[in-house]
Amino acid sequence: MDKNKNRIRTPSGRALLGWLWEKSPKGGRGLAGLLMAIALALAISLPALAGSVGNKQASSPEGSAGESLSEPADNSSEGSDDHSKTGSSSSQEDTEAKAGARKTRKSCRIYVKNLIMDASDICRRSKKIQYTCKNKEKPQFFSNSDAITVEDGKVTIPPNYAGKAYITVVIPASEEYAAASARILVAVNRIDNPMTVYDMVEDYDREDRIIPLQTEARGGARLSYKCSERGIGFDKDKVKIRKGYTGTAEVTVTAHASGIYKETEKKFKITVLSGAAENMYEEAKSQIGISGGGVNSTKYGQYTGMDRQAWCASFVSWCASNAGVNSFKPGLRSVVPKTASTLEMCQYSTDYHVWTSQALEDMKRGDVIFFSRAEKQYQVGGSKAVCHVGIIESVNPDSGIVQVIEGNSTGDSVCRHSYGVDPKSGKVRRRYFCGYISVH
């Protein structure tokens, strides 16, 4: 219903005042006429103004009583309002009841144990989740990793997995306890890569050489090499030894992280021989023909301080001194001591692990060869010992022929001798071959 239908339409006070002014007699347009016009305008305007204020009050929420005067009350509307109030009250009661039920549930905490292991743990494929909670509702488990699965409270970890993941344990609410959740850390730590490395020993060479390395790593790990020596370089899995380089270089090889293996470092040595064996041979060859004068008086005996005595060992010591291999050098396998005794020379070389048993195919020019007078009679420190020593000039493993440059040999001089060595017995003429020093 239109609330403005019965509203009284009145002109504004200004318009009414102007209308009265026009209608008043001309003679009364003085001050008295003006006052009369004002009084009349107020008498007409005030009732209309009061009616307008009453209509505004009727249209406001507080003015429901005034509204009923202009329009009859709608019973159906009132009924719906009462129903709405009743429904709202019922919903509020349910909410309060539920809130009360929630307030009665106890908080519950889940105590868990993290799963931390090494990749080498062979039992890691299946681990039972360990947790405790007062709420005995059936838990649910969720993993944030596709590699790790959870079923019936057991964690399954693939054998090639290494890393970290989390499992969330969720226990739903019960009548007594509220819902709870906790997170379990699953950590599989990487292990060292069991690399295989080998020390290398190479001969001196006047040209660059590229040699394959024998290093092996598991898990397909990428290998990298580092060495501070300028004469040693690397190209992937090969070592480059530059021409003229001699000495011992320490190499660090790194197997980078791969699969279950973490980054691992190992060290090995590359020894490039100084050409001492060749120098040893050259020194011996240059002395061929020099004699002791029948009285064993030589510069070789004078060098060892044992002149006028058997001088085969003194001759070898003198050659080793001039070749630079007469003293032990850490990192090198070569050693020939300064001595006039063949037994002492054997003992010394045995102590420094450079003594080698019978193996003709491994001997080379420049090595020091020893003989005894009877088969298998060499015993260090025993009464039966080596009796002669010389420097190898050539070896033929197929024929068993060994050519040696010796001091204090035929005619009290330095000379060559060829020996046919029996590979089984070591028999050589009236003597037996019993071992040699590998000179590097």
Protein Blocks (a to p, Z undefined) as FASTA:
>chain_A
ZZklmpccdddfklmmmmmmmmpcfklmmmklmmmmmmmmmmmmmmmmmmmmmmmmmmpm
klmmmmmmmpccdfklmmmmmmmmmmmmmmmmmmmmmmmmmmmpccdddddddddddfkl
mklmpccdddddfblcdcddddfbfkbcceehiacddfkbgcdddddddddddfkbccdd
ddddddddddddddddddddddddfbdcddddfbdcehhiacddddfbfkbccehjaccd
dehiacjdddddddddehjbccddddddddddehlmmmmmmmmmmmgoiaehhnopafkl
mmnopghiafklmmmmmmmmmnopabccehiabdcdddfbfklmmmmmmmnopaccddfk
lpcehiacdddfbehkacghiabdcfbdcddfbdcfknopacdddehiehiiacdddddd
dfklopahjbccfbdcddZZ
